[in-house]
Amino acid sequence: MTTLLDGKTLSKTIQSELAEEVKVLKDQGIQPGLAVILVGDDPASQVYVGSKRKTCEKLGILSKASILPASTSQDELMAIVDQYNSDPEIHGILCQLPLPAHLDEQQVIEAIAPSKDVDCFHPENVGRVLIGMPRFLPCTPHGIVQLIKRTGIETTGKHTVILGRSDIVGKPLAAMMLQKDSGENMGCNSTVTVCHSATKNLEELCREADILVAAIGKPEFVKGHMVKEGAVVIDVGINRIDADNEKGYRLVGDVDFEEVKPRCQAITPVPGGVGPMTIAMLMYNTVSSARLS
Ligand SMILES: Nc1nc(=O)c2c([nH]1)NC[C@@H]1CN(c3ccc(C(=O)N[C@@H](CCC(=O)O)C(=O)O)cc3)C=[N+]21
């Protein structure tokens, strides 16, 4: 029997733990606050931002939002970041990516105060993760590690193969899976391989994985023959495919779920896997930032 790694249910458990912590902080006169910046009208981004705001409300976290037109200039955007940097009610700032093409993402990421960088995208915070001294952990990789560890899946000595070398998933997840496990730093003691578009023997490497993570944004790329019997498969893909339903689309992961599921020990569904965990860990970072303030 294959275990379904149910991110939707686990994210709710984590949310109720956080709601308790928010109460304790409020008794001390601190309400955690998150600012979300959205530029332009990408429909998927609007869904994510809406869901982040709803989750804040549920947990008692203050949320402020700046919803800006696609025509916003770099200077206007930088001014908004500055304003949240100096806002004492705000402990976390998230600027939804990707930004419209005329805007410089890296400049915005580096302008966010590292102490409020709940995405963990600022070079200082990325560097801290790499040396095993994190201030925050990046939301999607942290969600993945929580999902694995809280299910009781062993990571020590396991071969983790990651498909994708992005700055927001592949690279930081590699650092966390590789990190020595100190009991509290979310290190995993894994042996890590990262595959990408120039990797030569990608299918063979996948078949050697005890834990296989797909984060490449290619619908149903991982097929049954690429997965070892008994592997744990984590699907980070959230690809929108046109469909004849009321939404006009359906979500498909980077893994061919039907083909892969029977072969593995455990697998994440899409939707309801890594996505909801990402939002839960964003709330976790916002609460921990408020606690540190
Ligand atoms: N600064 C920044 N930080 C981010 O964390 C960030 C970002 N930019 N840009 C885009 C990606 C993507 N992302 C997701 C979060 C939740 C779901 C999620 O909850 N997905 C649901 C389905 C939602 C739906 O129906 O579309 C699920 O998988 O069950 C998905 C994707 C955060 N991102």
The ligand as an SDF file (V2000), in Angstrom:
LIG
                    3D

 33 36  0  0  0  0  0  0  0  0999 V2000
    7.4360   35.4290   -3.1740 N   0  0  0  0  0  0  0  0  0  0  0  0
    6.8490   34.2540   -3.4530 C   0  0  0  0  0  0  0  0  0  0  0  0
    6.7080   33.3290   -2.4950 N   0  0  0  0  0  0  0  0  0  0  0  0
    6.0870   32.1450   -2.7630 C   0  0  0  0  0  0  0  0  0  0  0  0
    5.9530   31.2840   -1.8600 O   0  0  0  0  0  0  0  0  0  0  0  0
    5.5920   31.9020   -4.0780 C   0  0  0  0  0  0  0  0  0  0  0  0
    5.7690   32.8990   -5.0450 C   0  0  0  0  0  0  0  0  0  0  0  0
    6.4030   34.0580   -4.7250 N   0  0  0  0  0  0  0  0  0  0  0  0
    5.3340   32.7220   -6.3050 N   0  0  0  0  0  0  0  0  0  0  0  0
    4.6320   31.5160   -6.7120 C   0  0  0  0  0  0  0  0  0  0  0  0
    4.9950   30.3200   -5.8480 C   0  0  0  0  0  0  0  0  0  0  0  0
    3.9670   29.2060   -5.8910 C   0  0  0  0  0  0  0  0  0  0  0  0
    3.4380   29.1140   -4.5350 N   0  0  0  0  0  0  0  0  0  0  0  0
    2.3780   28.2930   -4.1650 C   0  0  0  0  0  0  0  0  0  0  0  0
    1.7880   28.3470   -2.9250 C   0  0  0  0  0  0  0  0  0  0  0  0
    0.6800   27.5670   -2.6170 C   0  0  0  0  0  0  0  0  0  0  0  0
    0.1300   26.7100   -3.5370 C   0  0  0  0  0  0  0  0  0  0  0  0
   -1.0900   25.9240   -3.1930 C   0  0  0  0  0  0  0  0  0  0  0  0
   -1.6330   26.0380   -2.1200 O   0  0  0  0  0  0  0  0  0  0  0  0
   -1.5820   25.0890   -4.1120 N   0  0  0  0  0  0  0  0  0  0  0  0
   -2.7920   24.3180   -3.9400 C   0  0  0  0  0  0  0  0  0  0  0  0
   -3.7490   24.5160   -5.1150 C   0  0  0  0  0  0  0  0  0  0  0  0
   -4.0690   25.9480   -5.4160 C   0  0  0  0  0  0  0  0  0  0  0  0
   -4.8200   26.1400   -6.7410 C   0  0  0  0  0  0  0  0  0  0  0  0
   -5.9780   25.6540   -6.8500 O   0  0  0  0  0  0  0  0  0  0  0  0
   -4.2730   26.7620   -7.6840 O   0  0  0  0  0  0  0  0  0  0  0  0
   -2.4370   22.8430   -3.8290 C   0  0  0  0  0  0  0  0  0  0  0  0
   -1.3730   22.4540   -4.3460 O   0  0  0  0  0  0  0  0  0  0  0  0
   -3.2210   22.0870   -3.2680 O   0  0  0  0  0  0  0  0  0  0  0  0
    0.7260   26.6320   -4.7700 C   0  0  0  0  0  0  0  0  0  0  0  0
    1.8300   27.4060   -5.0830 C   0  0  0  0  0  0  0  0  0  0  0  0
    4.0440   30.0350   -3.7570 C   0  0  0  0  0  0  0  0  0  0  0  0
    4.9540   30.7300   -4.4320 N   0  0  0  0  0  0  0  0  0  0  0  0
  1  2  1  0
  2  3  2  0
  2  8  1  0
  3  4  1  0
  4  5  2  0
  4  6  1  0
  6  7  2  0
  6 33  1  0
  7  8  1  0
  7  9  1  0
  9 10  1  0
 10 11  1  0
 11 12  1  0
 11 33  1  0
 12 13  1  0
 13 14  1  0
 13 32  1  0
 14 15  1  0
 14 31  2  0
 15 16  2  0
 16 17  1  0
 17 18  1  0
 17 30  2  0
 18 19  2  0
 18 20  1  0
 20 21  1  0
 21 22  1  0
 21 27  1  0
 22 23  1  0
 23 24  1  0
 24 25  2  0
 24 26  1  0
 27 28  2  0
 27 29  1  0
 30 31  1  0
 32 33  2  0
M  CHG  1  33   1
M  END
$$$$
